[in-house]
Amino acid sequence: MFKEKGKARLVSKFVAITLVFVMVTGLMFPLSGCGTSSPATSSPATSSPATSSPVVSTPSNARYDLTKDTPFKITMDLHSWPDWWVNTPTIWQFRKDPPYTIGFITSWRGEPWQETAIGEFNREAQRWISAGLVKDIVHMDSAASVDTEIANLNSMFTMWKQGKLDGIIVDPLDPKALNSTIEEIYNAGCPIFLWNDAADTTKYTCAVIDDPWTFGTQAAEWLAKKLNYKGNILFFRGLQGYPIDLGRSGGALSVFQKYPDIHIVAIEYADWSYDKAKKVFTDMVAAHPNFDGIYSVGGQMSNAIVDAMIEMGMDPSKYPHASEDNNGFMLKCLKYHIPAYASTHPSIMCAIALDLMVMMFQGYPIPKLYFFPGMGIPDDQFSKYARPNAPEGIFVCTPLSDEELNKIIK
């Protein structure tokens, strides 16, 4: 395949163009409009601008600020651009002829964010298959089990040693428990890419992740300010030990600890589950009826909390709610006039990881760490991002259309 010179040049040109596209759109994706459907409330092009915009904060120790520093200044004066090349795979190190068979490991299926990510990955995979660069995708799910994920990694590692697989893309369920397996794979020379979650090791080929700590801090700061820096908070965590929960919850807790008049009266793991969050909220309210605000690391849990409030005869508009860009939650915030804030965590990371792996096999340079900040959406922007024709369970920062999402999420 691809033995003809003209065709080879065409493919190389295609990959080079895609490299530029992915690096730019991947880095900028969180800063642009997340949805591909019409907004919940339409407005003419000449309407007044919103009072605030989605927020992306710049850390105080950052080497450059993209709102102030031009690309020329970053490269020629601050000399920060070489950061991208630190410890990157050597150009041509993994170069091999197409087509490629790539392993893809997800953490647990059935949850809308994961299903959306799989849909984005499959759409991107089909593009590479159509271009003749990818032969097949081997997908295994870990069912929220570290032991299952280790078994999946070992199965794919065996396939690589047998020449049946070219590389592995995995969402680590635990930051430490998988390290010895990941390191064994890496040390053997098998390309291993991390996506969505981080592992506590330097022995990986590439990691495509966003910033769970800032996810937590930006929403927590919003909630603290909304409460005038005093009051009682109900705090909902995700899955215990999961790297994203550690980051989001750690970031939020670091903010609340700064304000002595803010009290977390209840904190529980609800596993990013609608049903479990509903029960946990009911139990929390029974034990702590006098609360002032809600912090949740997951939008599907917040969707459940609002439903529970309505069923219990409570007015959700009286309780500021910091959470995530779950479509159902955002639509209900609009319906019930709930003061809210939504951090974002785009599921496109696995598709970006696939693009980078294909490019690496083509001999193009890729970063070892592909990192981008997630934006935050204040409630006066919800109408621009919420998607009334898409399933409640999806998260609005996805390039998939409402039609595609309705096929994926039943």
C-alpha positions in Angstrom: 0.0 0.0 0.0 1.2 3.6 -0.8 4.0 2.4 -3.0 3.4 5.0 -5.7 5.5 8.1 -5.2 2.7 10.5 -6.1 0.4 8.8 -3.6 3.1 8.9 -1.0 3.6 12.6 -1.4 -0.1 13.1 -1.2 -0.3 11.2 2.1 2.7 13.0 3.5 1.1 16.3 2.6 -2.2 15.2 4.2 -0.4 14.2 7.5 1.6 17.5 7.6 -1.6 19.5 7.1 -3.3 17.4 9.8 -0.4 17.9 12.2 -0.8 21.7 12.0 -4.6 21.4 12.3 -4.5 19.1 15.3 -1.9 21.1 17.2 -3.7 24.3 16.7 -7.3 23.1 17.1 -6.3 20.8 20.0 -4.7 23.6 22.0 -7.4 26.1 21.1 -10.4 23.8 21.3 -11.3 24.6 24.9 -11.3 28.3 24.1 -13.8 28.1 21.3 -17.5 27.3 21.2 -18.0 23.8 22.4 -21.3 22.8 20.8 -22.0 22.3 17.1 -25.7 22.7 17.4 -27.8 25.9 17.6 -27.7 27.5 21.1 -30.5 27.0 23.5 -31.8 30.5 22.9 -31.1 32.0 19.5 -30.2 35.6 19.0 -29.4 37.8 16.0 -25.8 38.4 15.0 -26.2 42.0 16.0 -27.2 41.2 19.6 -25.3 42.8 22.5 -22.3 40.9 23.8 -22.6 38.8 26.9 -21.5 40.4 30.2 -18.8 37.8 30.7 -16.9 35.2 28.7 -15.7 31.6 29.4 -12.8 31.8 31.7 -9.3 30.4 31.3 -6.9 31.4 34.0 -3.2 31.9 33.5 -1.1 30.5 36.5 1.1 33.1 38.3 4.2 31.0 37.6 3.6 30.6 33.9 6.5 31.4 31.6 4.2 33.3 29.2 0.7 34.8 29.0 -1.0 34.3 25.7 -3.3 37.3 26.4 -0.2 39.5 26.5 2.8 37.8 24.9 2.9 37.4 21.1 4.2 34.2 19.5 7.3 36.2 18.3 8.0 37.3 21.9 7.5 33.8 23.3 10.0 32.3 20.8 12.6 35.1 20.4 12.5 36.8 23.8 11.1 34.5 26.5 12.6 31.4 24.7 9.7 29.3 26.1 8.7 27.5 22.9 11.5 24.9 23.4 9.5 23.7 26.4 7.4 21.8 23.9 10.4 19.6 22.9 11.6 18.6 26.4 11.9 14.8 26.5 9.9 14.3 23.3 10.2 11.1 21.3 13.1 11.4 18.8 12.1 12.2 15.3 11.9 8.9 13.3 12.4 6.9 16.5 9.0 5.1 15.9 8.8 5.6 12.1 7.2 2.6 10.4 5.2 1.9 7.3 1.4 2.0 7.4 -1.2 0.8 8.0 -1.2 0.6 11.8 -3.1 -1.4 14.3 -3.6 0.6 17.5 -4.9 -0.4 20.9 -7.4 1.8 22.7 -8.2 1.2 26.4 -11.1 3.1 28.1 -11.7 3.2 31.8 -15.4 2.4 32.0 -18.2 2.3 29.4 -21.9 3.2 29.9 -21.1 6.7 31.2 -22.0 9.5 28.7 -18.6 11.3 28.9 -16.8 8.0 28.1 -19.3 7.1 25.3 -18.9 10.5 23.7 -15.1 10.1 23.9 -15.4 6.7 22.2 -17.6 8.3 19.5 -15.0 11.0 18.9 -12.2 8.4 18.8 -14.0 6.2 16.3 -14.8 9.1 14.0 -11.2 10.1 14.0 -10.1 6.5 13.5 -12.4 6.2 10.5 -10.6 9.2 8.9 -7.2 7.5 9.3 -8.6 4.2 8.0 -10.0 5.9 4.9 -6.6 7.5 4.4 -5.0 4.1 4.4 -2.8 4.9 7.5 -4.7 2.8 10.1 -5.7 -0.8 9.5 -7.6 -1.5 12.7 -8.4 -0.4 16.3 -8.4 -2.9 19.1 -10.7 -1.5 21.9 -10.8 -2.9 25.4 -12.8 -1.5 28.3 -11.6 -1.7 31.9 -15.1 -1.6 33.6 -13.8 0.7 36.4 -11.4 -2.0 37.6 -7.7 -1.5 38.0 -7.1 -5.2 37.8 -9.0 -5.4 34.5 -7.1 -2.5 33.1 -3.8 -4.2 34.0 -5.0 -7.3 32.3 -6.0 -5.2 29.2 -2.6 -3.6 29.1 -0.8 -7.0 29.4 -3.0 -8.4 26.6 -2.1 -5.6 24.3 1.5 -5.8 25.3 1.5 -9.5 24.2 -0.1 -8.5 20.9 2.7 -5.9 20.4 5.4 -8.5 21.1 3.6 -10.8 18.5 3.7 -8.1 15.9 -0.1 -7.7 16.0 -0.3 -4.2 17.5 1.8 -1.1 16.9 1.0 1.0 20.0 -1.3 1.5 23.0 -3.5 4.4 24.1 -4.8 4.1 27.7 -6.9 6.1 30.2 -5.2 5.2 33.5 -7.7 4.4 36.3 -5.1 4.9 39.0 -2.1 7.2 39.2 0.2 4.6 40.8 -1.3 1.1 40.5 -0.6 0.9 36.8 2.9 2.3 36.9 4.9 -1.0 36.8 2.9 -2.3 33.9 3.1 1.0 32.0 6.9 1.1 32.6 7.4 -2.5 31.5 5.6 -1.7 28.2 7.6 1.5 27.7 10.9 0.0 28.5 10.3 -2.8 25.9 10.0 -0.1 23.3 6.2 -0.3 22.8 4.7 3.2 22.3 2.2 3.9 25.1 0.1 7.0 25.2 -1.9 8.2 28.2 -5.1 10.2 27.7 -7.6 11.8 30.1 -5.8 10.8 33.3 -2.2 11.0 34.4 0.1 8.2 35.7 2.8 9.0 38.3 5.7 7.9 36.1 8.0 9.5 33.5 8.1 6.3 31.4 5.4 6.9 28.8 5.6 8.0 25.2 3.0 10.8 25.2 0.3 12.1 27.5 -2.8 14.0 26.3 -4.4 15.6 29.4 -6.1 18.8 30.5 -5.9 20.5 33.9 -8.1 18.9 36.6 -6.6 21.2 39.4 -7.7 24.4 37.6 -11.1 22.7 36.9 -11.5 22.6 40.7 -10.0 25.9 41.6 -11.9 28.1 39.1 -15.3 26.7 40.1 -14.5 26.9 43.8 -13.4 30.5 43.6 -16.7 31.3 41.8 -18.7 29.6 44.5 -16.8 31.2 47.3 -17.3 34.7 45.8 -21.0 33.9 45.2 -21.4 33.1 48.9 -19.6 36.2 49.9 -16.9 33.9 51.3 -19.0 32.4 54.1 -21.5 29.6 54.3 -22.0 25.8 54.4 -21.2 23.7 51.3 -22.2 20.2 50.3 -19.3 18.7 48.4 -19.6 15.8 45.9 -16.6 13.9 44.8 -16.2 11.4 41.9 -14.6 8.0 42.0 -12.3 7.4 44.9 -8.6 7.2 43.9 -9.3 8.2 40.3 -6.7 10.8 39.1 -9.2 13.3 37.8 -11.1 13.3 41.1 -7.8 13.8 43.0 -7.1 16.9 40.9 -10.5 18.5 40.8 -11.3 17.9 44.5 -7.8 18.8 45.5 -8.0 22.1 43.6 -11.4 23.0 45.1 -10.5 22.1 48.6 -7.3 24.2 48.4 -9.6 27.2 47.6 -12.1 26.6 50.3 -9.4 26.2 52.9 -8.4 29.8 52.3 -11.7 31.1 53.6 -12.3 30.4 57.3 -16.0 31.2 57.1 -16.7 28.6 54.5 -17.5 25.2 55.9 -17.8 21.9 54.0 -20.5 20.3 56.2 -20.7 17.1 54.1 -18.3 15.5 51.5 -19.0 12.2 49.8 -18.0 10.1 46.8 -20.9 9.7 44.4 -18.9 8.0 41.6 -20.1 10.4 38.8 -23.3 8.4 39.0 -26.7 10.0 38.5 -28.5 7.5 40.8 -25.9 7.5 43.5 -25.6 11.3 43.6 -29.4 11.6 44.0 -29.3 9.3 47.1 -26.2 10.9 48.5 -27.8 14.4 48.2 -31.0 13.2 49.9 -29.0 11.8 52.8 -26.9 14.9 53.0 -29.9 17.2 53.2 -31.4 15.0 55.9 -28.3 15.4 58.0 -27.4 19.0 57.1 -30.6 20.9 56.1 -29.0 24.3 56.5 -26.6 24.5 53.6 -25.9 27.5 51.3 -24.2 26.1 48.2 -23.1 23.0 46.3 -19.8 22.0 44.8 -19.6 19.0 42.5 -16.7 17.5 40.5 -19.2 16.0 38.0 -22.1 17.5 36.0 -24.1 14.3 35.9 -24.1 14.3 39.7 -25.3 17.9 39.6 -28.1 17.0 37.1 -29.3 14.4 39.7 -29.0 16.9 42.5 -31.3 19.4 40.8 -33.8 16.7 40.0 -33.7 15.6 43.7 -34.3 19.2 44.8 -37.4 19.5 42.6 -38.8 16.2 43.8 -38.2 17.3 47.4 -40.0 20.6 46.9 -36.8 22.7 47.2 -36.1 25.8 45.2 -32.7 25.1 43.4 -32.3 28.8 42.5 -31.5 29.5 46.2 -28.4 27.4 46.2 -25.4 28.5 44.0 -24.0 25.4 42.3 -20.5 25.0 41.0 -20.1 22.0 38.7 -19.4 20.9 35.1 -20.7 21.3 31.6 -23.2 18.5 31.7 -26.0 19.3 29.2 -28.9 18.3 31.5 -27.5 20.4 34.4 -27.0 23.4 32.2 -30.5 23.2 30.7 -32.0 22.9 34.2 -30.0 25.9 35.4 -31.5 27.9 32.6 -35.0 26.6 33.3 -34.9 27.1 37.1 -32.7 30.2 37.1 -30.0 28.5 39.2 -26.8 30.6 39.8 -24.1 28.2 38.5 -20.7 27.7 37.0 -19.5 24.9 34.7 -15.9 23.9 34.4 -15.1 21.8 31.3 -13.3 18.7 30.5 -13.4 18.0 26.7 -13.5 14.3 25.8 -11.7 15.0 22.5 -8.4 14.0 24.2 -8.5 10.4 23.0 -9.0 11.4 19.4 -6.0 13.8 19.7 -3.9 11.0 21.2 -4.8 8.9 18.1 -3.8 11.7 15.7 -0.5 12.1 17.5 0.3 8.4 17.5 -0.4 8.2 13.7 1.8 11.2 13.1 4.6 9.8 15.3 4.5 6.6 13.2 4.8 8.7 10.1 8.0 10.3 11.5 6.7 13.6 12.6 7.7 15.2 15.9 5.1 15.1 18.7 5.2 16.4 22.3 5.7 14.1 25.2 3.1 16.1 27.2 0.2 17.6 25.2 -1.5 19.7 27.8 -4.3 22.3 27.6 -6.4 24.3 30.0 -10.1 23.8 30.3 -12.3 26.8 30.2 -15.0 27.6 32.7 -18.5 28.7 31.6 -20.3 31.3 33.8 -24.1 31.0 34.0 -24.8 34.0 31.8 -23.1 32.0 29.0 -25.1 28.8 29.5 -27.6 29.6 26.8 -24.8 29.7 24.2 -23.5 26.2 25.1 -26.4 24.2 26.3 -27.8 21.8 23.6 -31.6 21.3 23.9 -31.7 18.8 21.1 -28.9 16.6 22.4 -29.1 14.0 25.2 -29.1 15.3 28.8 -26.2 13.1 29.7 -23.6 14.6 27.3 -21.1 17.3 28.1 -21.4 20.2 25.8 -17.7 20.6 24.8 -17.7 18.0 22.0 -17.4 18.5 18.2 -20.0 15.7 17.7 -23.4 16.9 16.3 -26.7 16.4 18.1 -27.6 13.7 15.6 -24.4 11.8 16.3 -24.8 12.2 20.0 -28.4 10.9 19.9 -27.1 7.8 18.2 -24.4 7.2 20.8 -26.3 8.1 24.0 -29.5 6.1 24.3 
